[in-house]
């Protein structure tokens, strides 16, 4: 895969248990020639958890990408008029973010970036990570599956016995899903077997 000359928006939301996994994918974009613009939700910017401190995640994002983090609606809004991004990936994309996107709510930088891309008819790629993907959020995922210019990183149940409603994307497929989306294609198969 060659992302030379492409600008990738890489947005992170508060599924803190998957941050380490998704941040590792950013380096793959950089190695493939992409300019990566990090975008982070308020949760990522302000919350320390057992999975890591906010400041440490922020430092990693800046170090890997060489760019400042877009962390406000005001800073994300110009992404629309500028047409700066070729593709936006939201990884991890929480159930909360999925729900708001499916219902046209824009209350943070990640959702504003998604709105900016959709207004420009450019691809938005979602790497879902939600405990209720087969629960109440199933309806929102279904709405987004048929929405124009929205694509998914292939996903599956991460713990069918312990958390039967939980769905998580195969984060290792993020660059491949974005590459396909740039060609107007959904990476297949969409539903994958997650290795536990």
Secondary structure, DSSP 8 states (H G I E B T S, - for coil): ---TT-EEEEEE-S-GGGHHHHHHHHHHHHHTT-EEEEEE-HHHHH--BTTB-HHHHHHHHHHHHSS--B-SHHHHHHHHHH---SEEEEEEE-HHHHHHHHTT---SHHHHHHHHHHHTT-EEEEEEEETTTTTTTHHHHHHHHTSTTEEE--EEES-TTT-TT-EEE-GGGHHHHHHHHHTT---S-SB-----
